[in-house]
Amino acid sequence: MTNELIAVSVLWGFIFIYAVMATMDFGAGFWSMIYIHRARANATKIANRYLSPTWEVTNVFIVAIVVALFSFFPGAAFLLGTVLLVPGSIILILLAIRSAFLVFAHVAKEYEKALTYISGLTGIIIPALLISVLPITHGTFIEVDAGVPTLDLKRFFTSAHAYSFMGFAISSTLFLSSLLLADYSLEAGDREAYRLYRRDAWITGPISLLMAGGIMLTMRNEAAWLYDNMMEYWPWLAGSVAMFAAAGMALLLPSAKHPGVQGRPRLAVIAIVIQYFLASYAYGKAHLPYMVYPDVTIESAFTHPDTFRALFVSYIVGFLILFPGFVYFWRLFMHDKRYVRPK
């Protein structure tokens, strides 16, 4: 494997981890807003209990993505930084607003509902803006005027391909977060919240699959080069659909740990994460060697080999230091009964 492939694999790994964690995080904020008036259900409390310790950890990976991009592929940084100036600025503003409101929602109790609505709405808008980076890299919406690349906003906001990505981001956010919150509700012993989130997963899951199909249909018209490349990896896409079916079956199986409960949400969460991994692998391989089609490749944007080796060693050391902490955090968060089931 070449240095360029190793670097882009590290970058894509950060993107995948952030995508999974962020969808759970953003979706939890939305469900907290939806169920805030359900007095008989603890669905909002469950969502807030999940949000409280995780949103800070999730933001670590978006920093890692930016640092990896600028350090490994400085040749792509200028183009992407210029083209994504407007959407990137909006994303940063919304992230700052959401983070601030999540903090104040736990302090200013008289404004808790208003703050919850703000965090819930931004939790849906941000994923739609974040995923818009992907269709932009397909090259259709980038214009170069006097050597300066710009984003054709009119063409972008009238593109069915862009909206199919946004729809997929929103539906996936709701789907994956509802699955995780169903699992978390079951761990907390709240069967009413579990039934609500399991029902939400049944609704948003098929919508997410339809949106993924919409991406492929619009890609065939607006990014034919990528569509043709993805068809070469159809076994990975087929495996992705199979894992989606496996997740649906997991929600129908009787729970071994909780008698009288239908569904194994943790098994469904694992199946869906594998599904997203298979689909993202097919997409990533089909996208190579381009970072931004057709001008920027992983070879042309790559940093100096000596710089890469030094950076790669530092990433390995940093990962070895942080990974045990993340594992401990996750076990504490998901299994510590003092937090999962507070009195």
C-alpha positions as CSV (number, residue, x, y, z in Angstrom):
1,M,0.0,0.0,0.0
2,T,1.4,3.4,-1.0
3,N,1.8,6.3,1.4
4,E,-1.1,8.1,-0.3
5,L,-3.4,5.2,0.2
6,I,-2.4,4.9,3.9
7,A,-3.0,8.6,4.4
8,V,-6.4,8.7,2.7
9,S,-7.4,5.5,4.7
10,V,-6.6,7.3,7.9
11,L,-8.6,10.3,6.8
12,W,-11.5,8.2,5.7
13,G,-11.4,6.3,9.0
14,F,-11.8,9.6,10.9
15,I,-14.6,10.6,8.6
16,F,-16.4,7.3,9.2
17,I,-16.0,7.3,12.9
18,Y,-17.3,10.9,13.1
19,A,-20.2,10.2,10.8
20,V,-21.4,7.3,13.0
21,M,-20.9,9.1,16.3
22,A,-22.3,12.4,15.0
23,T,-25.4,10.9,13.6
24,M,-26.2,9.4,17.0
25,D,-25.4,12.7,18.7
26,F,-27.3,15.0,16.4
27,G,-30.3,12.6,16.2
28,A,-30.5,12.3,20.0
29,G,-30.9,16.1,20.1
30,F,-33.8,15.9,17.6
31,W,-35.6,13.1,19.5
32,S,-35.1,15.1,22.7
33,M,-37.0,17.9,21.0
34,I,-39.7,15.7,19.6
35,Y,-40.6,14.0,22.9
36,I,-40.2,16.9,25.2
37,H,-44.0,17.2,25.7
38,R,-44.6,13.5,26.2
39,A,-45.1,13.7,30.0
40,R,-45.7,10.0,30.4
41,A,-42.6,8.9,28.5
42,N,-39.0,9.4,29.6
43,A,-37.8,9.5,26.0
44,T,-36.5,13.0,26.3
45,K,-34.6,12.2,29.5
46,I,-33.1,9.2,27.9
47,A,-31.9,11.3,24.9
48,N,-30.5,14.0,27.1
49,R,-28.7,11.5,29.3
50,Y,-27.0,10.2,26.1
51,L,-26.3,13.7,24.8
52,S,-24.7,15.0,28.0
53,P,-21.4,13.1,27.9
54,T,-21.1,12.4,24.2
55,W,-21.2,15.7,22.3
56,E,-17.8,16.8,23.6
57,V,-16.2,13.5,22.5
58,T,-17.8,13.6,19.1
59,N,-16.3,17.0,18.3
60,V,-12.8,15.6,18.8
61,F,-13.1,13.7,15.6
62,I,-14.2,16.7,13.4
63,V,-11.0,18.4,14.6
64,A,-9.0,15.2,13.7
65,I,-10.5,15.2,10.2
66,V,-9.5,18.9,9.5
67,V,-6.0,18.3,10.9
68,A,-5.5,15.1,8.9
69,L,-6.7,16.8,5.7
70,F,-4.4,19.8,6.1
71,S,-1.4,17.8,7.2
72,F,-1.7,14.8,4.8
73,F,-3.2,16.6,1.7
74,P,-2.2,20.3,1.8
75,G,-2.7,20.4,-2.0
76,A,-6.4,19.8,-1.5
77,A,-6.7,22.1,1.4
78,F,-6.7,25.3,-0.6
79,L,-9.3,24.1,-3.1
80,L,-11.7,22.7,-0.5
81,G,-11.1,25.6,1.9
82,T,-12.0,28.1,-0.8
83,V,-15.0,26.2,-2.2
84,L,-16.4,25.3,1.2
85,L,-16.0,28.7,2.7
86,V,-19.8,29.5,2.8
87,P,-21.1,26.0,3.9
88,G,-18.2,25.5,6.2
89,S,-18.7,28.8,7.9
90,I,-22.4,28.0,8.4
91,I,-21.5,24.6,9.8
92,L,-19.1,26.1,12.4
93,I,-21.7,28.7,13.4
94,L,-24.4,26.1,13.9
95,L,-22.0,23.8,15.8
96,A,-21.1,26.7,18.1
97,I,-24.7,27.6,18.7
98,R,-25.7,24.0,19.4
99,S,-22.8,23.4,21.8
100,A,-23.6,26.6,23.7
101,F,-27.3,25.8,23.9
102,L,-26.6,22.2,25.1
103,V,-24.6,23.6,27.9
104,F,-27.1,26.3,28.9
105,A,-30.0,23.8,28.7
106,H,-28.7,22.1,31.8
107,V,-28.2,25.4,33.7
108,A,-31.0,27.8,32.7
109,K,-34.0,25.5,33.5
110,E,-36.6,28.2,32.7
111,Y,-35.3,28.2,29.1
112,E,-34.8,24.5,28.8
113,K,-37.6,23.9,26.3
114,A,-36.4,26.7,24.0
115,L,-32.8,25.6,24.2
116,T,-33.9,22.0,23.5
117,Y,-35.7,23.1,20.3
118,I,-32.6,25.0,19.1
119,S,-30.3,22.0,19.7
120,G,-32.8,19.7,18.1
121,L,-33.2,21.8,14.9
122,T,-29.5,22.4,14.5
123,G,-29.0,18.7,15.0
124,I,-30.9,18.1,11.8
125,I,-29.5,21.0,9.7
126,I,-25.8,20.3,10.5
127,P,-25.7,16.7,9.1
128,A,-27.4,17.9,5.9
129,L,-24.7,20.6,5.5
130,L,-21.9,18.3,6.5
131,I,-22.7,15.6,3.9
132,S,-23.1,18.3,1.2
133,V,-19.3,18.2,1.0
134,L,-19.5,14.8,-0.7
135,P,-21.4,15.9,-3.9
136,I,-19.3,19.0,-4.1
137,T,-16.2,16.8,-4.4
138,H,-17.8,15.2,-7.5
139,G,-16.7,18.4,-9.3
140,T,-20.1,19.3,-10.8
141,F,-20.6,22.4,-8.8
142,I,-17.1,23.9,-8.9
143,E,-16.2,26.7,-11.3
144,V,-12.8,28.2,-11.8
145,D,-12.6,31.9,-12.6
146,A,-9.2,33.5,-13.1
147,G,-7.6,30.6,-11.3
148,V,-9.8,30.9,-8.3
149,P,-12.2,28.0,-7.6
150,T,-15.8,28.9,-6.5
151,L,-18.9,27.0,-5.6
152,D,-21.8,27.5,-8.0
153,L,-24.5,27.9,-5.3
154,K,-27.3,28.3,-7.7
155,R,-26.5,25.0,-9.4
156,F,-25.9,23.3,-6.1
157,F,-29.2,24.3,-4.6
158,T,-31.1,23.2,-7.7
159,S,-29.4,19.8,-7.9
160,A,-31.4,16.7,-7.1
161,H,-28.1,14.9,-6.4
162,A,-27.2,17.3,-3.6
163,Y,-30.7,17.0,-2.1
164,S,-30.6,13.2,-2.2
165,F,-27.4,13.3,-0.1
166,M,-29.0,15.8,2.4
167,G,-32.1,13.6,2.6
168,F,-29.9,10.6,3.3
169,A,-28.0,12.4,6.0
170,I,-31.2,13.4,7.8
171,S,-32.9,10.0,7.6
172,S,-29.7,8.2,8.6
173,T,-29.3,10.5,11.5
174,L,-32.8,9.8,12.8
175,F,-32.5,6.0,12.0
176,L,-29.1,5.3,13.7
177,S,-29.8,7.5,16.7
178,S,-33.3,5.9,17.3
179,L,-31.6,2.5,17.2
180,L,-29.0,3.5,19.7
181,L,-31.5,5.2,22.0
182,A,-33.7,2.1,21.8
183,D,-30.7,0.1,23.1
184,Y,-29.9,2.7,25.7
185,S,-33.5,2.8,26.9
186,L,-33.4,-1.0,27.3
187,E,-30.2,-0.8,29.3
188,A,-31.9,1.9,31.5
189,G,-34.9,-0.4,32.0
190,D,-37.4,2.1,30.4
191,R,-39.5,-0.1,28.2
192,E,-41.9,2.7,27.2
193,A,-39.0,4.7,25.8
194,Y,-37.7,1.6,24.1
195,R,-41.0,1.0,22.3
196,L,-41.0,4.6,21.1
197,Y,-37.5,4.5,19.7
198,R,-37.9,1.0,18.2
199,R,-41.0,2.3,16.4
200,D,-39.0,5.3,15.2
201,A,-36.3,3.0,13.8
202,W,-38.9,1.0,11.9
203,I,-40.2,4.2,10.3
204,T,-36.9,5.9,9.5
205,G,-35.0,2.8,8.4
206,P,-36.8,2.2,5.2
207,I,-36.8,5.9,4.4
208,S,-33.0,5.9,4.8
209,L,-32.7,3.0,2.4
210,L,-34.9,4.8,-0.1
211,M,-32.7,7.9,0.2
212,A,-29.6,5.8,-0.5
213,G,-31.3,4.5,-3.6
214,G,-32.1,8.1,-4.6
215,I,-28.4,8.9,-4.3
216,M,-27.5,6.2,-6.8
217,L,-30.2,7.3,-9.2
218,T,-29.2,10.9,-9.2
219,M,-25.5,10.0,-9.3
220,R,-26.1,8.2,-12.6
221,N,-27.2,11.5,-14.2
222,E,-24.9,14.0,-12.4
223,A,-21.8,12.1,-11.6
224,A,-21.7,9.2,-14.1
225,W,-17.9,8.6,-13.6
226,L,-18.6,7.8,-9.9
227,Y,-21.7,5.7,-10.6
228,D,-19.8,3.5,-13.1
229,N,-16.9,3.1,-10.6
230,M,-19.4,2.1,-7.8
231,M,-21.0,-0.5,-9.9
232,E,-17.6,-2.3,-9.9
233,Y,-18.0,-2.7,-6.2
234,W,-21.6,-3.9,-6.3
235,P,-20.9,-6.9,-3.9
236,W,-20.1,-4.4,-1.2
237,L,-23.3,-2.6,-1.9
238,A,-25.2,-5.8,-1.9
239,G,-23.6,-6.7,1.4
240,S,-24.7,-3.3,2.8
241,V,-28.3,-4.1,1.9
242,A,-28.0,-7.5,3.4
243,M,-26.8,-6.0,6.7
244,F,-29.8,-3.6,6.7
245,A,-32.1,-6.7,6.4
246,A,-30.2,-8.3,9.3
247,A,-30.8,-5.2,11.4
248,G,-34.5,-5.5,10.7
249,M,-34.5,-9.1,11.7
250,A,-32.7,-8.3,14.9
251,L,-35.5,-5.9,15.9
252,L,-37.9,-8.9,15.5
253,L,-36.0,-11.4,17.6
254,P,-37.0,-11.9,21.2
255,S,-34.6,-10.4,23.7
256,A,-32.5,-12.9,25.6
257,K,-31.5,-10.5,28.3
258,H,-34.9,-8.8,28.8
259,P,-37.7,-11.3,29.0
260,G,-41.0,-10.2,27.3
261,V,-39.2,-7.7,25.1
262,Q,-39.2,-8.0,21.3
263,G,-36.0,-6.9,19.6
264,R,-32.3,-6.9,20.0
265,P,-31.3,-3.3,19.4
266,R,-27.6,-3.6,20.1
267,L,-27.4,-6.3,17.4
268,A,-29.3,-4.0,15.1
269,V,-26.9,-1.1,15.8
270,I,-23.9,-3.3,15.1
271,A,-25.5,-4.5,11.8
272,I,-26.2,-1.0,10.7
273,V,-22.7,0.3,11.5
274,I,-21.4,-2.6,9.4
275,Q,-23.8,-1.7,6.7
276,Y,-22.6,1.9,6.6
277,F,-19.0,0.7,6.6
278,L,-19.6,-1.5,3.5
279,A,-21.3,1.2,1.6
280,S,-18.7,3.9,2.6
281,Y,-15.9,1.5,1.5
282,A,-17.5,1.1,-1.9
283,Y,-18.0,4.8,-2.2
284,G,-14.5,5.6,-1.1
285,K,-12.8,3.1,-3.4
286,A,-15.0,4.3,-6.3
287,H,-14.0,7.9,-5.6
288,L,-10.2,7.2,-5.9
289,P,-7.9,8.5,-7.0
290,Y,-9.8,11.8,-6.9
291,M,-10.2,13.9,-3.9
292,V,-12.0,16.6,-5.9
293,Y,-12.9,15.5,-9.4
294,P,-11.3,16.0,-11.9
295,D,-8.4,18.2,-10.9
296,V,-7.2,17.0,-7.4
297,T,-6.0,13.4,-6.8
298,I,-4.5,11.9,-3.7
299,E,-1.1,11.9,-5.5
300,S,-1.2,15.5,-6.6
301,A,-2.4,16.8,-3.2
302,F,-0.1,14.6,-1.1
303,T,2.4,16.1,1.4
304,H,6.1,15.4,1.3
305,P,6.9,11.7,2.2
306,D,9.2,12.7,5.1
307,T,6.5,14.9,6.5
308,F,3.9,12.1,6.1
309,R,6.1,9.6,8.0
310,A,6.6,11.9,10.9
311,L,2.8,12.8,11.0
312,F,1.8,9.1,10.7
313,V,4.0,8.1,13.7
314,S,2.4,10.9,15.7
315,Y,-1.1,9.8,14.8
316,I,-0.3,6.2,15.8
317,V,1.1,7.4,19.2
318,G,-1.9,9.7,19.7
319,F,-4.3,6.9,18.8
320,L,-2.6,4.4,21.2
321,I,-3.0,7.0,24.0
322,L,-6.6,8.0,23.3
323,F,-8.1,4.6,22.3
324,P,-8.1,3.1,25.8
325,G,-9.7,6.3,27.1
326,F,-12.5,6.1,24.5
327,V,-13.1,2.4,25.3
328,Y,-13.3,3.1,29.1
329,F,-15.6,6.1,28.4
330,W,-18.0,4.0,26.3
331,R,-18.1,1.1,28.9
332,L,-18.7,3.6,31.7
333,F,-21.3,5.4,29.7
334,M,-23.2,2.3,28.5
335,H,-22.8,-0.1,31.4
336,D,-22.4,1.9,34.6
337,K,-25.8,1.5,36.3
338,R,-25.2,4.6,38.4
339,Y,-25.5,6.7,35.3
340,V,-27.7,4.5,33.0
341,R,-30.3,4.0,35.7
342,P,-30.1,7.0,38.1
343,K,-32.4,7.0,41.1
